[in-house]
Amino acid sequence: MTRSRFRLDTDVLARVAGAASIVILLAVVEILLRTGMLNVYVMPLPSAVLGSFGRLFMEEHLLRRFLLTFAEALAAGLLVAVVGVAVGAALYRWKLLRAAIETWVAAFAAAPLVLAYPLFMVIFGRSALTIIMLGFLAGIAPVILKTVEGLAGVRPTLLNVGRAFKLNGRALFWKVQFPAAVPTIFVGIRLSLIFSLINVVGLEFLINFGGLGQLINELAEQYDLPGTFAAICFVVIVSVVFFVAVERLERWLRPT
């Protein structure tokens, strides 16, 4: 009971300290801008950025744009999770295939795929499908690699216990190996969702189509610095929400 209370108090203190750090940083930047030590034509006042959120919701339809970006990122994330885990499981099962392409998958994770957007536009057109497919490809490598790592890292003791209960190969995989690999797999899924979201917003910006990325593009072209920074901050908040949501989903799937 005491240990749980201590952990709760520590978590609360950490969150308060984090929030206080952000507030202090914004206050310092505000002071530096108002005293002329920083150029207001390069960086807007934090107070002006905060004040722009209401205008973005009312005039720029921020909620509708967010829902569009969220739908694109969610579609890409679901494809990443399903295909990535399946491919990773296949690589784990067939060692020769794993040895042949695992290095290429790792190299694929480092490739700047967003630069290939003209090819995707030729194939899928200037549409949400182009954004979803590029987000899918940008995020699939970490899930594949972490799935292989998670399945390969299952303790032999767990496998021996499963065999002692006379589980066949399929039952051993679903009842022992996959549950044991879930924490590692979710590490890859969390990374992939962030990569997918970054590429979704980036491609919306590049092709001026869609939700939040298009909004940032339009505000930047209008030289609306407070609005631009507010939209960028909103994207950061969305990324944090994505990360926390996947973390909560992992805890729900893996209760203690």
Backbone as JSON, one array per atom type, in Angstrom:
{
  "sequence": "MTRSRFRLDTDVLARVAGAASIVILLAVVEILLRTGMLNVYVMPLPSAVLGSFGRLFMEEHLLRRFLLTFAEALAAGLLVAVVGVAVGAALYRWKLLRAAIETWVAAFAAAPLVLAYPLFMVIFGRSALTIIMLGFLAGIAPVILKTVEGLAGVRPTLLNVGRAFKLNGRALFWKVQFPAAVPTIFVGIRLSLIFSLINVVGLEFLINFGGLGQLINELAEQYDLPGTFAAICFVVIVSVVFFVAVERLERWLRPT",
  "N": [[0.84, -1.2, 0.0], [1.91, 1.23, 0.88], [4.04, 1.43, -0.9], [2.65, 1.64, -3.34], [1.33, 4.06, -2.92], [3.54, 5.75, -2.73], [4.57, 5.51, -5.31], [2.46, 6.65, -6.76], [2.49, 9.28, -5.76], [5.01, 10.04, -6.68], [4.64, 9.94, -9.47], [2.72, 11.97, -9.77], [4.19, 14.21, -8.88], [6.19, 14.21, -10.83], [4.72, 14.81, -13.14], [3.72, 17.34, -12.47], [6.13, 18.73, -12.22], [7.04, 18.53, -14.86], [5.04, 19.98, -16.25], [5.38, 22.48, -15.02], [7.95, 23.11, -15.87], [7.56, 23.52, -18.61], [5.86, 25.76, -18.54], [7.56, 27.65, -17.33], [9.58, 27.81, -19.28], [8.14, 28.86, -21.47], [7.45, 31.32, -20.36], [9.96, 32.51, -20.07], [10.75, 32.71, -22.76], [8.75, 34.45, -23.66], [9.43, 36.78, -22.22], [11.97, 37.32, -23.29], [11.3, 37.86, -25.94], [9.65, 40.09, -25.69], [11.42, 41.94, -24.66], [13.08, 42.37, -26.75], [15.28, 40.78, -27.18], [14.98, 38.48, -28.58], [13.81, 37.94, -31.92], [10.7, 39.02, -32.91], [9.68, 38.67, -35.41], [10.59, 36.33, -36.26], [10.06, 34.42, -34.33], [7.0, 33.98, -32.78], [5.15, 35.56, -30.06], [4.65, 33.56, -27.2], [2.21, 33.92, -25.83], [0.63, 34.97, -27.86], [0.55, 32.79, -29.54], [-0.86, 30.92, -27.97], [-3.25, 32.31, -27.83], [-4.12, 32.02, -30.42], [-5.32, 29.58, -30.78], [-8.1, 29.46, -30.33], [-9.0, 30.95, -32.52], [-8.16, 29.3, -34.6], [-9.8, 27.07, -34.24], [-12.32, 28.21, -34.66], [-12.23, 29.67, -37.13], [-10.56, 28.28, -38.92], [-11.41, 25.71, -38.9], [-10.27, 23.67, -37.21], [-10.86, 21.33, -35.75], [-12.21, 19.7, -37.63], [-10.2, 19.35, -39.51], [-8.33, 18.05, -37.93], [-9.69, 15.62, -37.44], [-9.66, 14.51, -40.01], [-6.88, 14.17, -40.47], [-6.4, 12.47, -38.32], [-7.94, 10.23, -39.05], [-6.58, 9.39, -41.37], [-4.03, 8.82, -40.29], [-4.76, 6.85, -38.47], [-5.75, 4.83, -40.17], [-3.39, 4.23, -41.57], [-1.88, 3.38, -39.36], [-3.3, 1.09, -38.49], [-2.95, -0.6, -40.7], [-0.18, -0.84, -40.57], [0.14, -2.18, -38.09], [-1.23, -4.64, -38.5], [-0.13, -5.77, -40.92], [2.62, -5.48, -40.39], [3.08, -7.03, -38.03], [2.32, -9.54, -39.0], [4.19, -9.97, -41.09], [6.55, -9.84, -39.6], [6.2, -12.1, -37.93], [6.28, -14.06, -39.88], [8.92, -13.8, -40.8], [10.25, -14.56, -38.5], [9.51, -17.22, -38.35], [10.41, -18.44, -40.72], [13.6, -18.93, -41.14], [15.5, -18.65, -43.19], [14.36, -16.77, -44.92], [14.28, -14.65, -43.17], [17.04, -14.18, -42.72], [17.67, -13.33, -45.25], [16.3, -10.9, -45.78], [16.11, -9.27, -43.51], [18.09, -7.37, -42.93], [17.66, -5.59, -45.02], [15.15, -4.65, -44.38], [15.74, -3.22, -42.05], [17.35, -1.24, -43.18], [15.44, -0.04, -44.78], [13.92, 1.22, -42.87], [15.37, 3.47, -42.3], [15.22, 4.97, -44.56], [14.44, 7.96, -46.39], [11.42, 8.09, -47.05], [9.44, 9.91, -47.62], [10.29, 11.49, -49.67], [9.63, 10.16, -51.91], [7.12, 10.85, -52.66], [6.12, 11.97, -55.15], [5.97, 9.71, -56.85], [4.04, 8.15, -55.55], [1.87, 9.82, -55.85], [1.49, 9.65, -58.57], [0.66, 7.01, -58.77], [-1.56, 6.73, -56.97], [-2.84, 9.15, -57.1], [-3.66, 12.57, -56.19], [-4.63, 12.31, -53.29], [-6.26, 11.08, -50.27], [-5.54, 8.44, -50.08], [-2.95, 8.25, -51.07], [-1.55, 9.54, -49.01], [-2.1, 7.83, -46.86], [-0.91, 5.4, -47.7], [1.79, 6.1, -47.92], [2.29, 6.82, -45.27], [1.88, 4.32, -44.13], [4.0, 2.75, -45.25], [6.14, 4.16, -44.21], [6.02, 3.54, -41.54], [6.16, 0.77, -41.17], [8.51, -0.78, -40.87], [9.69, -0.66, -38.15], [7.77, -2.17, -36.68], [7.92, -4.71, -37.86], [10.61, -5.43, -37.27], [10.63, -5.32, -34.44], [8.72, -7.24, -33.87], [9.96, -9.59, -34.73], [12.14, -9.51, -32.97], [10.82, -9.65, -30.49], [9.51, -12.2, -30.58], [11.7, -13.86, -30.92], [12.95, -13.47, -28.54], [11.57, -14.77, -26.54], [11.49, -16.52, -23.51], [13.11, -19.66, -23.13], [12.14, -21.3, -21.11], [9.4, -20.76, -20.89], [8.5, -21.78, -23.32], [9.13, -24.46, -22.98], [7.4, -25.14, -20.91], [4.95, -24.85, -22.23], [5.21, -26.9, -24.15], [5.28, -29.04, -22.41], [2.66, -29.17, -21.66], [1.66, -30.28, -23.89], [1.06, -28.68, -26.14], [0.32, -27.89, -29.49], [2.06, -26.6, -32.43], [0.7, -24.25, -33.37], [-0.99, -23.59, -31.19], [0.96, -23.21, -29.25], [2.2, -20.94, -30.21], [0.15, -18.94, -30.13], [-0.72, -18.98, -27.47], [1.51, -18.83, -25.86], [4.03, -17.82, -27.06], [3.31, -15.45, -28.58], [1.79, -13.81, -26.66], [3.9, -13.39, -24.82], [5.62, -11.89, -26.35], [4.29, -9.54, -26.78], [4.82, -7.03, -25.28], [7.29, -6.14, -26.45], [6.55, -6.0, -29.13], [4.67, -3.93, -29.04], [6.3, -1.79, -28.48], [7.48, -1.38, -30.98], [5.12, -0.76, -32.38], [4.33, 1.65, -31.19], [6.48, 3.33, -31.93], [6.13, 3.19, -34.69], [3.62, 4.37, -35.11], [4.18, 7.02, -34.48], [6.08, 7.61, -36.49], [4.43, 7.22, -38.72], [2.44, 9.18, -38.32], [3.99, 11.53, -38.45], [4.84, 11.43, -41.12], [2.37, 11.47, -42.4], [1.35, 14.04, -41.74], [3.45, 15.55, -42.79], [3.3, 14.92, -45.54], [0.75, 15.88, -46.14], [1.34, 18.56, -45.87], [3.23, 18.91, -47.93], [1.88, 18.28, -50.35], [-0.25, 19.87, -50.1], [-2.79, 18.99, -49.21], [-5.5, 17.73, -47.39], [-5.56, 17.56, -43.84], [-4.21, 18.71, -40.97], [-1.59, 19.19, -41.85], [-1.99, 20.56, -44.28], [-3.22, 22.82, -43.23], [-1.1, 23.98, -41.75], [0.59, 24.6, -43.88], [-0.97, 26.49, -45.31], [-1.22, 28.57, -43.39], [1.46, 29.24, -43.04], [2.11, 30.22, -45.58], [0.58, 32.52, -45.53], [2.02, 33.97, -43.78], [1.34, 33.9, -41.11], [2.46, 33.77, -38.23], [1.83, 33.27, -35.41], [-0.49, 31.61, -35.71], [0.6, 29.54, -37.28], [2.57, 28.41, -35.56], [0.85, 27.65, -33.51], [-0.67, 25.67, -34.8], [1.36, 23.81, -35.3], [2.08, 23.16, -32.66], [-0.31, 21.94, -31.94], [-0.19, 19.63, -33.51], [1.95, 18.36, -32.24], [0.76, 17.86, -29.77], [-1.23, 16.07, -30.58], [0.42, 13.94, -31.37], [1.47, 13.16, -28.89], [-0.89, 12.32, -27.64], [-1.54, 10.14, -29.27], [0.62, 8.45, -28.64], [0.23, 7.98, -25.87], [-2.3, 6.78, -25.96], [-1.8, 4.36, -27.29], [-0.09, 3.22, -25.45], [-1.83, 2.87, -23.27], [-3.56, 1.03, -24.48], [-1.86, -1.14, -24.75], [-1.48, -1.8, -22.03], [-4.07, -2.58, -21.44], [-4.35, -4.85, -23.02], [-2.46, -6.4, -21.88], [-2.92, -7.15, -19.04], [-2.0, -6.79, -15.55]],
  "CA": [[0.0, 0.0, 0.0], [2.82, 2.38, 0.97], [4.78, 1.5, -2.15], [1.76, 2.16, -4.38], [1.12, 5.49, -2.63], [4.78, 6.45, -3.08], [4.65, 5.56, -6.77], [1.46, 7.61, -7.2], [3.0, 10.61, -5.44], [6.13, 10.31, -7.58], [4.08, 10.22, -10.79], [2.1, 13.29, -9.72], [5.26, 15.2, -8.8], [6.86, 14.26, -12.12], [3.85, 15.52, -14.08], [3.7, 18.75, -12.07], [7.43, 19.3, -12.56], [7.09, 18.68, -16.31], [4.18, 21.11, -16.64], [6.0, 23.72, -14.54], [9.1, 23.4, -16.73], [7.05, 24.09, -19.86], [5.37, 27.11, -18.25], [8.73, 28.51, -17.11], [10.24, 28.02, -20.57], [7.32, 29.8, -22.24], [7.56, 32.64, -19.74], [11.28, 33.05, -20.42], [10.7, 33.1, -24.17], [7.9, 35.64, -23.73], [10.2, 37.92, -21.74], [13.04, 37.6, -24.25], [10.7, 38.46, -27.12], [9.14, 41.43, -25.36], [12.56, 42.83, -24.42], [13.81, 42.53, -27.99], [16.45, 39.89, -27.27], [14.62, 37.58, -29.67], [13.1, 38.65, -32.99], [9.29, 38.61, -32.99], [9.36, 38.34, -36.79], [11.05, 34.95, -36.46], [9.33, 33.59, -33.35], [5.89, 34.77, -32.2], [4.97, 35.53, -28.61], [3.87, 32.39, -26.74], [0.85, 34.33, -25.5], [-0.09, 35.09, -29.13], [0.32, 31.43, -30.03], [-1.97, 30.36, -27.19], [-4.47, 33.0, -28.22], [-4.51, 31.66, -31.77], [-6.02, 28.3, -30.82], [-9.52, 29.72, -30.51], [-9.22, 31.38, -33.91], [-8.01, 28.13, -35.47], [-11.0, 26.25, -34.11], [-13.49, 28.9, -35.19], [-12.09, 30.14, -38.51], [-9.83, 27.35, -39.77], [-12.01, 24.38, -38.75], [-9.2, 22.82, -36.72], [-11.37, 20.02, -35.36], [-12.47, 18.91, -38.83], [-8.89, 19.0, -40.09], [-7.75, 17.04, -37.05], [-10.36, 14.34, -37.67], [-9.17, 13.97, -41.27], [-5.52, 13.68, -40.23], [-6.51, 11.32, -37.42], [-8.44, 9.08, -39.82], [-5.49, 8.94, -42.24], [-3.0, 8.22, -39.45], [-5.32, 5.62, -37.9], [-5.76, 3.83, -41.23], [-2.01, 3.81, -41.77], [-1.45, 2.64, -38.19], [-3.9, -0.25, -38.49], [-2.24, -1.38, -41.72], [1.15, -1.11, -40.04], [0.06, -3.18, -37.03], [-1.64, -5.95, -39.03], [0.85, -6.28, -41.89], [3.94, -5.56, -39.77], [3.15, -8.19, -37.14], [2.27, -10.75, -39.83], [5.48, -10.13, -41.77], [7.54, -10.16, -38.58], [6.02, -13.49, -37.54], [6.76, -14.9, -40.98], [10.39, -13.77, -40.78], [10.71, -15.37, -37.36], [9.26, -18.64, -38.6], [11.28, -18.92, -41.81], [14.91, -18.37, -40.84], [16.19, -18.27, -44.41], [13.75, -15.5, -45.35], [14.74, -13.63, -42.21], [18.45, -13.86, -43.01], [17.78, -12.7, -46.55], [15.72, -9.56, -45.93], [16.03, -8.49, -42.27], [18.97, -6.19, -43.07], [17.0, -4.64, -45.93], [14.05, -4.02, -43.63], [16.36, -2.21, -41.19], [17.76, -0.12, -44.04], [14.21, 0.59, -45.22], [13.44, 2.08, -41.78], [16.13, 4.73, -42.31], [15.07, 5.64, -45.86], [13.53, 9.12, -46.41], [10.38, 7.7, -47.99], [8.58, 11.03, -47.98], [10.78, 12.04, -50.92], [9.04, 9.39, -53.01], [5.7, 11.19, -52.79], [5.63, 12.11, -56.53], [5.62, 8.39, -57.38], [2.78, 7.76, -54.94], [0.82, 10.64, -56.46], [1.24, 9.09, -59.91], [-0.05, 5.74, -58.61], [-2.83, 6.86, -56.25], [-3.43, 10.45, -57.3], [-3.57, 13.51, -55.07], [-5.77, 11.86, -52.48], [-5.95, 10.56, -48.94], [-4.93, 7.12, -50.21], [-1.51, 8.5, -51.2], [-1.04, 9.86, -47.68], [-2.19, 6.62, -46.03], [0.07, 4.41, -48.13], [3.13, 6.55, -47.56], [2.39, 6.66, -43.83], [2.0, 2.88, -43.87], [5.35, 2.3, -45.57], [7.09, 4.82, -43.31], [5.95, 3.0, -40.19], [6.06, -0.68, -41.06], [9.77, -1.43, -40.52], [9.87, -0.92, -36.71], [6.9, -3.25, -36.21], [8.5, -5.97, -38.33], [11.83, -5.72, -36.53], [10.32, -5.57, -33.04], [8.01, -8.51, -33.79], [10.99, -10.63, -34.79], [12.9, -9.45, -31.72], [9.99, -10.13, -29.39], [9.31, -13.64, -30.69], [12.99, -14.54, -30.72], [13.4, -13.27, -27.17], [10.75, -15.49, -25.56], [12.33, -17.39, -22.68], [12.91, -21.09, -23.41], [11.36, -21.93, -20.04], [7.98, -20.65, -21.24], [8.23, -22.71, -24.41], [9.17, -25.82, -22.43], [6.15, -25.36, -20.17], [3.91, -25.08, -23.23], [5.38, -28.24, -24.71], [4.93, -30.01, -21.37], [1.19, -29.3, -21.71], [1.37, -30.9, -25.18], [0.51, -27.71, -27.08], [0.88, -28.0, -30.83], [2.78, -25.39, -32.85], [-0.18, -23.08, -33.44], [-1.4, -23.24, -29.83], [2.14, -22.7, -28.55], [2.46, -19.58, -30.68], [-0.87, -17.99, -29.7], [-0.92, -18.98, -26.02], [2.76, -18.62, -25.13], [5.01, -16.95, -27.69], [2.8, -14.12, -28.93], [1.58, -12.99, -25.46], [5.17, -13.01, -24.22], [6.28, -10.92, -27.22], [3.46, -8.33, -26.92], [5.47, -5.78, -24.87], [8.27, -5.71, -27.44], [5.82, -5.63, -30.34], [4.04, -2.62, -28.84], [7.34, -0.77, -28.63], [7.53, -1.11, -32.4], [3.89, -0.11, -32.82], [4.38, 3.04, -30.75], [7.41, 4.03, -32.83], [5.56, 3.24, -36.04], [2.55, 5.35, -35.14], [4.8, 8.35, -34.54], [6.62, 7.77, -37.84], [3.32, 7.35, -39.66], [1.81, 10.49, -38.13], [4.9, 12.55, -38.98], [4.81, 11.39, -42.58], [1.04, 11.89, -42.84], [1.29, 15.51, -41.67], [4.43, 16.08, -43.73], [2.81, 14.81, -46.91], [-0.33, 16.85, -46.26], [2.0, 19.85, -46.06], [3.92, 18.96, -49.22], [0.96, 18.28, -51.5], [-1.33, 20.81, -49.78], [-4.03, 18.23, -49.25], [-5.85, 17.04, -46.17], [-5.93, 18.19, -42.59], [-3.33, 19.6, -40.21], [-0.46, 19.59, -42.68], [-2.46, 21.59, -45.19], [-3.44, 24.02, -42.44], [0.21, 24.59, -41.49], [1.05, 25.15, -45.17], [-1.73, 27.71, -45.61], [-0.87, 29.61, -42.43], [2.83, 29.67, -43.32], [2.08, 31.05, -46.79], [0.0, 33.8, -45.13], [2.94, 34.5, -42.78], [0.63, 33.97, -39.83], [3.35, 33.04, -37.34], [1.14, 32.68, -34.25], [-1.32, 30.5, -36.14], [1.46, 28.44, -37.72], [3.13, 27.76, -34.38], [-0.24, 27.0, -32.79], [-0.99, 24.44, -35.51], [2.45, 22.86, -35.05], [1.91, 22.69, -31.28], [-1.44, 21.02, -31.92], [0.31, 18.36, -34.04], [2.73, 17.75, -31.17], [-0.2, 17.35, -28.79], [-1.83, 14.88, -31.18], [1.42, 12.88, -31.29], [1.51, 12.71, -27.5], [-2.13, 11.58, -27.4], [-1.37, 8.85, -29.95], [1.56, 7.64, -27.87], [-0.41, 7.59, -24.61], [-3.4, 5.86, -26.26], [-1.23, 3.04, -27.59], [0.42, 2.7, -24.17], [-2.99, 2.38, -22.52], [-4.03, -0.18, -25.15], [-0.94, -2.22, -24.37], [-1.78, -2.2, -20.66], [-5.35, -3.29, -21.44], [-4.15, -6.17, -23.62], [-1.54, -7.16, -21.06], [-3.22, -6.79, -17.65], [-1.11, -7.39, -14.54]],
  "C": [[0.87, 1.25, 0.0], [3.59, 2.56, -0.32], [3.92, 2.06, -3.26], [1.51, 3.65, -4.18], [2.35, 6.3, -3.02], [4.91, 6.59, -4.59], [3.67, 6.58, -7.33], [1.95, 9.03, -6.96], [4.15, 10.99, -6.37], [5.64, 10.66, -8.98], [3.46, 11.62, -10.83], [3.15, 14.39, -9.7], [5.98, 15.34, -10.14], [6.02, 15.04, -13.14], [3.79, 17.01, -13.76], [5.01, 19.43, -12.45], [7.55, 19.5, -14.07], [6.26, 19.85, -16.79], [4.8, 22.44, -16.23], [7.2, 24.1, -15.41], [8.66, 24.04, -18.04], [6.58, 25.52, -19.65], [6.53, 28.08, -18.06], [9.43, 28.81, -18.42], [9.47, 29.02, -21.42], [7.4, 31.21, -21.67], [8.89, 33.29, -20.08], [11.3, 33.52, -21.87], [9.86, 34.36, -24.36], [8.68, 36.89, -23.31], [11.28, 38.31, -22.74], [12.49, 38.27, -25.51], [10.24, 39.89, -26.84], [10.27, 42.43, -25.09], [13.43, 43.02, -25.66], [15.04, 41.66, -28.12], [16.23, 38.78, -28.29], [13.74, 38.33, -30.65], [11.67, 38.13, -33.1], [8.87, 38.29, -34.42], [9.84, 36.93, -37.17], [10.27, 33.99, -35.56], [8.23, 34.43, -32.72], [5.87, 34.67, -30.68], [4.18, 34.27, -28.21], [2.44, 32.74, -26.38], [0.0, 34.47, -26.77], [-0.39, 33.72, -29.73], [-0.85, 30.79, -29.29], [-3.3, 31.01, -27.57], [-4.97, 32.64, -29.59], [-5.33, 30.37, -31.84], [-7.53, 28.51, -31.03], [-9.85, 30.13, -31.93], [-9.11, 30.2, -34.87], [-9.24, 27.23, -35.42], [-12.2, 26.9, -34.8], [-13.38, 29.2, -36.68], [-11.46, 29.12, -39.45], [-10.33, 25.91, -39.65], [-10.98, 23.35, -38.3], [-9.68, 21.43, -36.36], [-11.62, 19.14, -36.58], [-11.17, 18.46, -39.48], [-8.21, 17.92, -39.25], [-8.37, 15.67, -37.31], [-9.9, 13.7, -38.97], [-7.77, 13.41, -41.11], [-5.54, 12.45, -39.34], [-6.97, 10.08, -38.17], [-7.34, 8.52, -40.73], [-4.4, 8.23, -41.43], [-3.49, 6.91, -38.85], [-5.34, 4.5, -38.94], [-4.36, 3.31, -41.5], [-1.52, 2.97, -40.6], [-2.03, 1.24, -38.11], [-3.24, -1.15, -39.53], [-0.85, -1.78, -41.22], [1.11, -2.24, -39.02], [-0.24, -4.57, -37.6], [-0.55, -6.54, -39.93], [2.21, -6.45, -41.23], [4.09, -6.76, -38.87], [3.14, -9.49, -37.95], [3.6, -11.01, -40.52], [6.57, -10.49, -40.76], [7.44, -11.6, -38.11], [6.51, -14.44, -38.62], [8.29, -14.93, -41.02], [10.94, -14.6, -39.62], [10.57, -16.85, -37.67], [10.2, -19.2, -39.66], [12.64, -18.23, -41.71], [15.64, -17.89, -42.09], [15.67, -16.94, -44.94], [14.2, -14.36, -44.44], [16.17, -13.21, -42.49], [18.59, -13.09, -44.31], [17.34, -11.24, -46.55], [15.7, -8.72, -44.66], [16.9, -7.24, -42.35], [18.34, -5.14, -43.97], [15.83, -3.94, -45.24], [14.6, -2.93, -42.72], [16.8, -1.0, -42.0], [16.55, 0.66, -44.53], [13.68, 1.56, -44.16], [14.14, 3.43, -41.79], [15.95, 5.52, -43.61], [14.11, 6.83, -45.76], [12.4, 8.91, -47.42], [9.51, 8.86, -48.44], [9.02, 11.67, -49.3], [10.21, 11.32, -52.14], [7.59, 9.76, -53.27], [5.25, 11.44, -54.23], [5.22, 10.78, -57.17], [4.28, 7.93, -56.83], [1.61, 8.56, -55.53], [0.49, 10.15, -57.86], [0.38, 7.83, -59.79], [-1.45, 5.94, -58.05], [-3.53, 8.2, -56.46], [-3.23, 11.33, -56.07], [-4.78, 13.28, -54.17], [-5.29, 11.39, -51.12], [-5.27, 9.21, -49.02], [-3.41, 7.24, -50.37], [-0.9, 8.73, -49.83], [-1.04, 8.62, -46.79], [-1.11, 5.62, -46.41], [1.49, 4.83, -47.78], [3.33, 6.48, -46.04], [2.55, 5.21, -43.42], [3.42, 2.4, -44.11], [6.39, 2.92, -44.64], [7.12, 4.17, -41.94], [6.07, 1.5, -40.06], [7.34, -1.34, -40.56], [9.94, -1.65, -39.02], [9.0, -2.05, -36.17], [7.45, -4.61, -36.63], [9.7, -6.37, -37.47], [11.54, -6.06, -35.07], [9.52, -6.86, -32.86], [8.99, -9.67, -33.81], [11.77, -10.68, -33.47], [12.1, -10.01, -30.56], [9.79, -11.63, -29.41], [10.6, -14.41, -30.45], [13.46, -14.46, -29.28], [12.55, -13.96, -26.12], [11.62, -16.49, -24.81], [12.06, -18.86, -22.99], [12.08, -21.79, -22.35], [9.87, -21.9, -20.36], [7.61, -21.63, -22.35], [8.22, -24.15, -23.9], [7.92, -26.13, -21.64], [5.01, -25.62, -21.14], [4.0, -26.46, -23.84], [5.02, -29.31, -23.69], [3.42, -30.21, -21.29], [0.71, -29.81, -23.07], [0.65, -29.94, -26.14], [1.15, -27.94, -28.44], [1.5, -26.66, -31.23], [1.93, -24.15, -32.86], [-0.59, -22.64, -32.04], [-0.24, -22.67, -29.03], [2.42, -21.25, -28.94], [1.46, -18.6, -30.06], [-1.01, -17.91, -28.18], [0.34, -18.68, -25.23], [3.63, -17.56, -25.81], [4.47, -15.54, -27.94], [2.49, -13.28, -27.69], [2.88, -12.53, -24.81], [5.89, -11.93, -25.04], [5.52, -9.61, -27.32], [4.15, -7.06, -26.45], [6.48, -5.26, -25.9], [7.59, -5.28, -28.73], [5.21, -4.25, -30.2], [5.06, -1.5, -28.84], [7.47, -0.38, -30.11], [6.3, -0.39, -32.91], [3.88, 1.36, -32.41], [5.31, 3.87, -31.64], [6.79, 4.22, -34.22], [4.45, 4.27, -36.13], [3.1, 6.77, -35.21], [5.36, 8.6, -35.93], [5.51, 7.98, -38.85], [2.67, 8.72, -39.55], [2.68, 11.61, -38.69], [4.83, 12.59, -40.49], [3.44, 11.8, -43.12], [0.95, 13.41, -42.84], [2.26, 16.13, -42.65], [3.95, 16.02, -45.17], [1.61, 15.72, -47.14], [0.24, 18.25, -46.53], [2.57, 19.97, -47.47], [2.94, 19.07, -50.39], [-0.24, 19.18, -51.26], [-2.7, 20.14, -49.89], [-4.28, 17.64, -47.87], [-6.08, 17.95, -44.99], [-4.91, 19.14, -42.02], [-2.14, 20.07, -41.04], [-0.83, 20.68, -43.67], [-2.7, 22.9, -44.45], [-2.13, 24.74, -42.15], [0.76, 25.24, -42.75], [0.35, 26.47, -45.46], [-1.35, 28.85, -44.67], [0.54, 30.13, -42.66], [2.88, 30.56, -44.55], [1.48, 32.43, -46.51], [0.9, 34.56, -44.14], [2.2, 34.81, -41.46], [1.43, 33.15, -38.82], [2.64, 32.48, -36.1], [0.26, 31.48, -34.62], [-0.51, 29.3, -36.56], [2.03, 27.68, -36.53], [2.05, 27.06, -33.57], [-0.62, 25.68, -33.46], [0.09, 23.38, -35.29], [2.36, 22.3, -33.64], [0.75, 21.7, -31.18], [-1.03, 19.65, -32.47], [1.13, 17.62, -32.99], [1.81, 17.13, -30.12], [-0.87, 16.08, -29.31], [-0.87, 13.7, -31.11], [1.5, 12.3, -29.88], [0.27, 11.87, -27.17], [-2.07, 10.21, -28.05], [-0.5, 7.93, -29.1], [0.92, 7.11, -26.6], [-1.53, 6.58, -24.87], [-2.88, 4.45, -26.55], [-0.67, 2.4, -26.32], [-0.71, 2.15, -23.32], [-3.55, 1.1, -23.14], [-3.15, -1.37, -24.81], [-1.23, -2.72, -22.97], [-3.1, -2.98, -20.59], [-5.19, -4.71, -22.0], [-3.25, -7.04, -22.75], [-1.75, -6.79, -19.59], [-2.27, -7.48, -16.68], [-1.89, -7.72, -13.28]]
}
